[in-house]
Amino acid sequence: QVHLVESGGGSVQAGTFLTLTCITSGRTYGNYQTAWFRQAPGKEREFVASIRWVGGLADYADSVLGRFSVSTQNTKNLLYLRMTKLKPEDTAMYYCAGRYGYSDSHDAGEYEYWGQGTQVTVSS
C-alpha cells in the first residue's frame, strides 16, 4: 500500500512560482511511476507531469512544458513539482498520484494511489 500526502499549494500572483511536495510512504519498487494531476472547478482531472521512481524519466503536458519541472528525492520518498511563470489558467487542485507500469500514462484512471490534493490559485 502506498500513501501520498501533498503540500505547498497557495495563492500567488501570475508570473511567480511555487513548489509542491508529495511525501510517499509505503513500499515502492522497480516500475513505480508517480505523477501530478490537476483539476479545476467544472473540469476533468488532467495530467501535468510524471516521473519514474527509478531512472527519473520525466514527461510533461504541453501546457506546462518549459515552465514546470518534476523531480524526486528517492532517499526521502519525496516528489516535487516546481512551477514557474504561473498563469491564472494553472489555478486548480493539484494531486499526487502513483501506479505500477512499464509504459508512461497520462490517464488518471490508470493511477491507483492518490493524495488528498493541494490548492493552487493564481491571480492576474
Rosetta blueprint (number, residue, H / E / L):
1 Q L
2 V L
3 H E
4 L E
5 V E
6 E E
7 S E
8 G L
9 G L
10 G E
11 S E
12 V E
13 Q E
14 A L
15 G L
16 T L
17 F L
18 L E
19 T E
20 L E
21 T E
22 C E
23 I E
24 T E
25 S E
26 G L
27 R L
28 T L
29 Y L
30 G L
31 N L
32 Y E
33 Q E
34 T E
35 A E
36 W E
37 F E
38 R E
39 Q E
40 A L
41 P L
42 G L
43 K L
44 E L
45 R L
46 E E
47 F E
48 V E
49 A E
50 S E
51 I E
52 R E
53 W L
54 V L
55 G L
56 G L
57 L L
58 A E
59 D E
60 Y E
61 A L
62 D L
63 S L
64 V L
65 L L
66 G L
67 R L
68 F E
69 S E
70 V E
71 S E
72 T E
73 Q E
74 N H
75 T H
76 K H
77 N L
78 L E
79 L E
80 Y E
81 L E
82 R E
83 M E
84 T L
85 K L
86 L L
87 K L
88 P H
89 E H
90 D H
91 T L
92 A E
93 M E
94 Y E
95 Y E
96 C E
97 A E
98 G E
99 R E
100 Y E
101 G L
102 Y L
103 S L
104 D L
105 S L
106 H L
107 D L
108 A H
109 G H
110 E H
111 Y L
112 E L
113 Y E
114 W E
115 G L
116 Q L
117 G L
118 T E
119 Q E
120 V E
121 T E
122 V E
123 S E
124 S L
